[in-house]
Every structure is written in structure tokens, then in C-alpha cells.
């Protein structure tokens, strides 16, 4: 779902983003309610970025990435912790792109999320490439989401990914077996 947010562009710098877990729902400009295999997920576009609310089996998780006045927790590169009995993993990175690359990447991401049944994107008035987008999926007992926060005036795109659920076992990787050598060659 793609919407134009009826607000001024409040996030002016990628460096101003902060991260928080457990915040109450903040006022949203656009909301998408989903249910994926028993998990209730609410994707929320804020005037200052995004919030995801997850409820599953009586357990909740609230993630907020936004410019939050008074917040002392900057956007971390990564977090891994237990939240209400489940594993929570968060990662963020900042991509710096040239003007042409930024415009192309913005169009690509908006097209991906706008047509996806589990996606929500909002563009801000004043710049066709100022947007926040979220995409959620359910995979192997986990709820996963990705977000993109665009700062065209800086040529920066903040990309986050989150996983919440049971810890997935590490996959053992073995070298392929060599076929037996036949004695006659």
C-alpha cells in the first residue's frame, strides 16, 4: 500500500534517527493491520518514521525507529536480545548514494512495497523521493520486517531489518562427499 503522508517532512537527517523497544503506540499517519499465521502485526508510519507492533501467543513486541525528542538511544548497527521470551534481532545500515542512484533506488523500493500485500509506504510532500517504507513476512516461525527511510537531501537511505521469534538452529555445512574411487579406474 502506498500513501502520501499529510504532514511536513520531519526527519531531516538520518543521524537523528533513534531506536526503541517497548514504546506505546505513537500517533500514526498511516496504518496497515495484518495477520500472518496467527501473528497480529501493525505497521505504522509516523510523522517521524516507523513503528511496528507485534502480538503473538499473548506476547507483544513494539519497535520504534524515529526522531524521538529526548531519546538517548541512537540507531544501533545491531541488537540481539530476548524480548518477552522470544529472540529479537535488529540491524541497521546507512547507504549513501549519488543523486541518480538515489532516485532509481527510491523508485525501485516504492514499487516493491506499494504492490506487496504486506507492505506499507508513505511519501512526504515536497520531495518525490522522501519516503518511509515497511515490508513484513512470516518465515519459519519468525516474523521479519525490513524498513527503508529515505533522506534525499543527504543522498542517504537508512535500511533496517528485524526478526522476532524462535531462534533458528545453525545449519551445518559439510563438504560434499567425493564419489568412491573404482579400483579399475
C-alpha positions as semicolon CSV with decimal commas, in nm:
position;residue;x (nm);y (nm);z (nm)
1;X;0,000;0,000;0,000
2;X;0,136;0,341;-0,099
3;X;0,008;0,663;0,052
4;X;0,103;1,028;0,056
5;X;0,153;1,138;0,414
6;X;-0,027;1,457;0,506
7;X;0,250;1,613;0,711
8;X;0,569;1,803;0,665
9;X;0,891;1,608;0,629
10;X;1,006;1,599;0,994
11;X;1,308;1,367;0,976
12;X;1,571;1,595;0,834
13;X;1,882;1,382;0,890
14;X;1,949;1,011;0,901
15;X;2,175;1,071;1,202
16;X;1,872;1,196;1,402
17;X;1,701;0,855;1,399
18;X;1,674;0,672;1,730
19;X;1,564;0,318;1,814
20;X;1,342;0,198;2,098
21;X;1,170;-0,120;2,211
22;X;0,852;-0,133;2,416
23;X;0,709;0,211;2,343
24;X;0,335;0,261;2,348
25;X;0,170;0,323;2,010
26;X;0,254;0,670;1,884
27;X;0,020;0,881;1,669
28;X;0,032;0,737;1,316
29;X;-0,030;0,896;0,977
30;X;-0,092;0,560;0,807
31;X;-0,153;0,210;0,948
32;X;-0,167;-0,138;0,795
33;X;-0,309;-0,420;1,011
34;X;-0,206;-0,772;0,912
35;X;-0,240;-1,126;1,042
36;X;0,024;-1,377;0,936
37;X;-0,021;-1,734;1,063
38;X;-0,162;-1,622;1,399
39;X;0,068;-1,322;1,445
40;X;-0,105;-0,983;1,452
41;X;0,117;-0,711;1,309
42;X;0,051;-0,342;1,280
43;X;0,277;-0,140;1,052
44;X;0,265;0,229;1,143
45;X;0,405;0,527;0,954
46;X;0,473;0,815;1,188
47;X;0,546;1,178;1,115
48;X;0,893;1,080;1,231
49;X;0,944;0,739;1,063
50;X;0,802;0,399;1,171
51;X;0,665;0,178;1,446
52;X;0,587;-0,195;1,427
53;X;0,356;-0,358;1,682
54;X;0,358;-0,738;1,701
55;X;0,129;-0,959;1,908
56;X;0,158;-1,337;1,903
57;X;0,051;-1,602;2,154
58;X;-0,021;-1,336;2,414
59;X;0,325;-1,181;2,379
60;X;0,394;-0,837;2,239
61;X;0,683;-0,650;2,083
62;X;0,692;-0,283;1,987
63;X;0,977;-0,143;1,777
64;X;1,011;0,228;1,704
65;X;1,266;0,387;1,474
66;X;1,211;0,761;1,460
67;X;1,335;1,103;1,556
68;X;1,227;1,097;1,919
69;X;1,285;1,412;2,122
70;X;1,465;1,328;2,443
71;X;1,572;0,983;2,324
72;X;1,922;0,886;2,427
73;X;1,938;0,563;2,224
74;X;2,078;0,633;1,877
75;X;2,012;0,395;1,591
76;X;2,232;0,091;1,664
77;X;2,407;-0,111;1,396
78;X;2,275;-0,426;1,561
79;X;2,084;-0,559;1,861
80;X;2,019;-0,917;1,967
81;X;1,820;-0,986;2,283
82;X;1,531;-1,178;2,434
83;X;1,201;-0,991;2,436
84;X;0,908;-1,149;2,620
85;X;1,053;-1,499;2,579
86;X;1,144;-1,465;2,210
87;X;1,459;-1,378;2,021
88;X;1,471;-1,025;1,882
89;X;1,734;-0,925;1,625
90;X;1,769;-0,579;1,473
91;X;2,023;-0,446;1,226
92;X;2,059;-0,108;1,055
93;X;2,284;0,041;0,793
94;X;2,306;0,370;0,609
95;X;2,358;0,371;0,232
96;X;2,495;0,690;0,075
97;X;2,405;0,720;-0,292
98;X;2,461;0,965;-0,577
99;X;2,158;1,172;-0,688
100;X;2,088;0,947;-0,987
101;X;2,137;0,626;-0,792
102;X;1,921;0,755;-0,509
103;X;1,628;0,836;-0,740
104;X;1,647;0,493;-0,904
105;X;1,670;0,309;-0,572
106;X;1,378;0,512;-0,432
107;X;1,158;0,424;-0,730
108;X;1,256;0,057;-0,708
109;X;1,176;0,032;-0,336
110;X;0,848;0,222;-0,360
111;X;0,734;-0,006;-0,646
112;X;0,829;-0,317;-0,445
113;X;0,643;-0,213;-0,131
114;X;0,342;-0,041;-0,295
115;X;0,231;-0,361;-0,472
116;X;0,309;-0,602;-0,189
117;X;0,014;-0,722;0,025
118;X;0,229;-0,696;0,340
119;X;0,388;-0,362;0,261
120;X;0,321;-0,002;0,360
121;X;0,497;0,301;0,214
122;X;0,439;0,670;0,259
123;X;0,583;0,956;0,060
124;X;0,620;1,302;0,204
125;X;0,501;1,617;0,027
126;X;0,773;1,831;-0,126
127;X;1,007;1,555;-0,246
128;X;0,914;1,255;-0,462
129;X;1,198;1,056;-0,308
130;X;1,133;1,134;0,061
131;X;0,962;0,823;0,196
132;X;0,937;0,562;0,467
133;X;0,853;0,204;0,370
134;X;0,794;-0,121;0,561
135;X;0,758;-0,479;0,443
136;X;0,677;-0,775;0,671
137;X;0,677;-1,153;0,623
138;X;0,645;-1,473;0,823
139;X;0,921;-1,729;0,773
140;X;1,000;-2,049;0,968
141;X;0,841;-1,943;1,296
142;X;0,972;-1,588;1,280
143;X;0,813;-1,258;1,190
144;X;1,056;-1,049;0,987
145;X;1,036;-0,695;0,861
146;X;1,251;-0,455;0,666
147;X;1,224;-0,079;0,657
148;X;1,365;0,198;0,443
149;X;1,389;0,565;0,544
150;X;1,488;0,800;0,262
151;X;1,676;1,127;0,307
152;X;1,710;1,264;-0,047
153;X;1,866;1,593;0,067
154;X;2,158;1,390;0,209
155;X;2,152;1,113;-0,050
156;X;2,111;0,866;0,236
157;X;1,888;0,563;0,276
158;X;1,857;0,404;0,621
159;X;1,782;0,033;0,587
160;X;1,674;-0,182;0,883
161;X;1,586;-0,548;0,924
162;X;1,425;-0,716;1,222
163;X;1,350;-1,077;1,318
164;X;1,130;-1,180;1,612
165;X;1,056;-1,540;1,708
166;X;1,223;-1,863;1,799
167;X;1,596;-1,889;1,742
168;X;1,668;-2,080;1,426
169;X;1,930;-2,355;1,461
170;X;2,253;-2,301;1,273
171;X;2,274;-2,505;0,957
172;X;2,567;-2,739;0,944
173;X;2,762;-2,711;0,626
174;X;2,957;-3,013;0,522
175;X;3,195;-3,055;0,235
176;X;3,042;-3,258;-0,046
177;X;3,133;-3,623;-0,042
178;X;3,371;-3,746;-0,307
179;X;3,242;-4,040;-0,503
180;X;3,417;-4,367;-0,426
181;X;3,714;-4,442;-0,645
182;X;3,669;-4,754;-0,851
183;X;3,983;-4,972;-0,831
184;X;3,983;-5,040;-1,206
185;X;3,982;-4,679;-1,289
